[in-house]
């Protein structure tokens, strides 16, 4: 399931290190070993760096990056190993592996089948459980996503000690989830439910039950600070080739 904008050109020429305000986060993501369709996947640790700005946000790790342009409502996924990128209009249904159908009836039938399979219910439940993670006092929330293919459950620990634009952070959180296949149709519901989560996520533990297999991932916030984001934050790296959302 792995899956540009330019501003004030004259100023960028004069000030080659031009920047704009934002929030920087560094997090560690650990995925437990698992088996899927006869293939064994080893445990993996990965460091991710994230910038949140009024223009959009960007997440980078050594394998891939995600750029979400809020002005264009476009999400760009970059594969650093293949040197490729793909674009997705947020809110538009995109299903990986969808065949190219010249027959409109067949295409519509396929879309309806996939929508049925990926139909989901999202809920967030605040709890009274609290604890300190690193130096941040946190409260526990449970997020559950039920769909025909399985269940996605996330234990979220969030703190109100860290200050961030609530609306921007809500879009960021929902946007990260909407990058998952089939999640696009539930973006508005996710945003509504995630309003129940107060503050910034310091740790979350997600458990996916798919086709009888369990996949567990833990995210831990390591660093959080306000700063100046690079002026080229939303730009694509040179030499990357565009591909469609289905990987063709």
Buried (B, 14 or more C-beta within 10 A) or exposed (E): EEBEBEEEEEEBEEEEEBBBEBBBBBBBBBBBEBEEEEEEEEEEEBEBBBBBBEBBBBBBBEEBBBBBBBEBBBBBBBBBEEEBBBBBEBEEBBBBEBEEEEEEEEBEEBBEEBEEEBBBEBEBEBEEEEEEBEEBBBBBBBBBBBBEBBEBBBBBBBBEBBEBEEEBBBBBBBBBBBBBBBBBBBBEBBBEBBEEBEBBBBBBBBBBBBEEEEBBBBBBBEEBEEEBBBBBBBEBEEEBEEBEBEEE
